[in-house]
């Protein structure tokens, strides 16, 4: 029994490492040949995992070979556009200027229902407000509203919104994120002093982040949330 357990643990760890090395974290990010590689890897590992009589190398070596082949395919796709179009396909326009391309839908075996679901996933409730929709090479549908249906941007209204970057998460589940805190140019004593003003400690804080306007959003573990001024916008360094 211990042998079976150890073989399963080794092969599972191998599969996770190989899939992680492929650089994809979700199924939607896989190209067709990468998905095929993933399925074959799972099949190759299942046999030596369940049958003790099968040598462990019979699962390890084919997986290693597939990993090398997948790496070669990825390099070829990056270097040569023709190879990429053959292996991964190209984006296809499903909606142009608000008109659905029926020929592309038929060629890709996509129903109108699938298209509408993709449009809704992009945040467009009414399909009539979709100006452009594209089927990406990974199978995801990207949709954009008509220019007449989208909200005006700050630039169009002549408003200077200032710099807006990625908020820095400083506390997660009571744990101070020291690497992020260092990027703000502040130390843990500064963070503790801010929280102490609200009778909190980092351990009592479920979540805290600061945005590029210097505003910190804090959610204590006992519920609720509040916003406070943590930095002057001119002090933002990231």
C-alpha positions in Angstrom: 0.0 0.0 0.0 2.8 2.3 0.8 4.4 1.7 -2.6 1.1 2.6 -4.3 0.8 5.8 -2.3 4.4 6.8 -3.0 4.1 6.1 -6.7 0.9 8.1 -6.9 2.4 11.0 -5.0 5.5 11.1 -7.2 3.5 10.9 -10.4 1.0 13.6 -9.2 3.9 15.9 -8.3 5.4 15.3 -11.7 2.2 16.2 -13.5 1.7 19.4 -11.5 5.3 20.5 -12.1 5.0 19.8 -15.9 1.7 21.6 -16.2 3.0 24.5 -14.1 6.1 24.7 -16.3 3.9 25.0 -19.3 3.0 28.4 -18.0 -0.8 28.1 -18.1 -2.9 28.3 -15.0 -6.4 27.8 -16.4 -8.1 25.8 -19.1 -9.2 28.9 -21.0 -5.5 29.9 -21.4 -4.5 26.6 -23.2 -3.9 26.5 -26.9 -5.3 23.3 -28.7 -1.9 21.5 -28.8 -1.4 22.4 -25.1 -4.8 21.0 -24.2 -3.9 17.8 -26.1 -0.6 17.5 -24.3 -2.4 17.9 -20.9 -4.9 15.2 -21.7 -2.2 12.8 -22.9 0.0 13.5 -19.8 -3.0 12.6 -17.5 -3.5 9.4 -19.4 0.1 8.4 -19.4 0.4 8.9 -15.7 -2.8 7.1 -14.8 -1.4 3.6 -15.8 1.8 3.5 -13.7 -0.1 5.3 -10.9 -2.6 2.5 -10.5 -0.6 -0.6 -11.6 2.4 -1.4 -9.4 3.6 -3.9 -12.0 4.2 -1.1 -14.5 7.7 0.5 -14.0 7.6 4.1 -12.8 9.8 5.2 -15.7 7.1 4.1 -18.1 5.2 7.1 -16.9 8.0 9.5 -16.3 9.8 9.2 -19.6 6.8 9.7 -21.9 5.8 12.7 -19.8 9.3 14.2 -20.1 9.2 13.6 -23.9 5.8 15.4 -24.2 7.1 18.3 -22.1 10.1 18.7 -24.4 7.8 18.5 -27.5 5.4 21.0 -26.0 8.3 23.4 -25.4 9.5 23.0 -29.0 6.0 23.7 -30.2 5.7 26.8 -28.0 9.1 28.2 -29.4 8.0 27.5 -33.0 4.7 29.4 -32.3 6.6 32.4 -31.0 9.2 32.4 -33.8 7.0 31.6 -36.8 3.6 33.2 -37.5 2.6 30.4 -40.0 3.3 27.7 -37.4 1.3 29.6 -34.8 -1.7 30.0 -37.1 -1.7 26.3 -37.9 -1.3 25.0 -34.3 -3.2 27.7 -32.5 -5.4 29.3 -35.1 -6.2 33.0 -35.5 -8.7 35.3 -33.9 -12.0 35.5 -35.9 -14.4 38.4 -35.9 -17.9 37.2 -35.0 -19.5 40.7 -34.8 -18.5 43.7 -36.9 -20.1 47.1 -36.7 -23.0 45.5 -34.8 -23.7 42.8 -37.4 -23.3 39.1 -36.6 -21.1 37.2 -39.1 -23.1 34.1 -39.7 -20.5 32.5 -41.9 -17.9 32.7 -39.1 -20.3 31.3 -36.6 -21.0 28.3 -38.8 -17.3 27.7 -39.6 -16.4 27.7 -35.9 -19.5 25.7 -34.9 -20.6 28.4 -32.5 -24.3 29.0 -31.9 -25.9 32.4 -31.4 -26.5 31.4 -27.7 -22.8 30.9 -27.2 -22.1 34.3 -28.8 -24.6 36.0 -26.6 -23.2 34.3 -23.5 -19.7 35.6 -24.5 -21.2 39.1 -25.0 -22.8 39.1 -21.5 -19.5 37.9 -20.0 -17.9 41.0 -21.4 -20.5 43.1 -19.4 -22.8 43.9 -22.3 -26.4 43.1 -21.3 -28.1 43.9 -24.6 -26.6 42.1 -27.6 -27.8 45.0 -29.8 -25.2 47.2 -28.0 -22.3 45.0 -29.1 -20.2 46.7 -31.8 -17.4 44.1 -32.1 -16.9 40.6 -30.9 -13.9 38.4 -31.5 -13.3 34.7 -31.0 -9.7 34.6 -29.7 -7.3 31.7 -30.6 -7.8 30.2 -27.1 -11.6 30.0 -27.5 -12.6 33.0 -25.4 -15.0 35.6 -26.8 -13.9 39.2 -26.4 -16.7 41.7 -27.0 -16.7 45.5 -27.1 -19.8 47.9 -27.1 -20.7 50.3 -29.8 -19.1 53.7 -29.4 -22.6 55.2 -29.0 -23.4 52.8 -26.1 -20.2 53.1 -24.0 -19.6 55.6 -21.3 -17.5 58.6 -22.3 -13.9 58.4 -21.1 -12.2 61.1 -19.0 -10.1 62.1 -22.0 -13.2 62.7 -24.1 -14.7 64.8 -21.3 -11.4 66.7 -20.8 -11.0 65.4 -17.2 -7.5 64.7 -15.8 -8.0 61.7 -13.6 -4.4 61.4 -12.7 -2.3 58.3 -12.4 -4.1 55.1 -11.6 -2.0 52.0 -11.0 -2.3 48.7 -9.3 -3.4 48.9 -5.6 -1.0 47.4 -3.2 -2.4 44.7 -0.9 -0.8 45.2 2.5 -2.6 42.7 4.7 -4.3 39.5 3.8 -6.1 37.4 6.5 -4.1 39.1 9.2 -0.7 38.6 7.5 1.4 41.7 6.5 2.5 41.5 2.9 6.0 42.8 3.5 7.1 42.8 -0.2 4.2 45.0 -1.1 4.7 47.2 1.9 8.3 47.8 0.9 7.2 48.9 -2.6 5.1 51.7 -0.9 8.2 53.0 0.7 6.8 52.5 4.2 7.6 50.0 7.0 5.5 47.9 9.3 5.7 50.4 12.1 3.9 52.9 9.8 1.2 50.4 9.0 0.7 49.5 12.6 0.4 53.2 13.5 -2.3 53.7 10.9 -4.3 50.7 12.2 -3.8 51.7 15.8 -5.6 54.9 15.1 -8.7 52.7 14.4 -7.9 50.5 17.4 -6.8 47.6 15.2 -3.7 45.5 14.8 -2.6 43.6 11.6 -3.8 40.3 13.2 -7.2 41.8 13.7 -7.4 43.0 10.0 -8.7 40.6 7.4 -7.8 42.8 4.4 -6.1 46.1 3.7 -4.9 47.7 0.5 -3.8 51.1 -0.6 -4.4 52.6 -4.1 -2.4 55.0 -6.1 -4.5 58.0 -4.8 -3.1 57.1 -1.3 -6.5 55.9 0.0 -6.4 52.7 2.1 -9.4 50.3 2.3 -9.4 48.3 5.5 -11.7 45.4 6.4 -11.4 44.2 10.0 -12.0 40.5 10.9 -15.0 41.5 13.0 -16.9 42.8 10.0 -17.4 46.1 8.2 -14.9 48.2 6.3 -13.7 51.7 6.1 -11.4 54.0 4.0 -8.7 56.3 5.3 -6.1 58.6 3.9 -2.8 56.7 4.1 -0.5 58.6 1.7 -0.5 61.8 -0.2 -0.8 61.1 -4.0 2.6 62.8 -4.5 4.1 60.1 -2.1 2.9 57.2 -4.2 6.0 55.4 -5.6 4.7 52.4 -7.5 
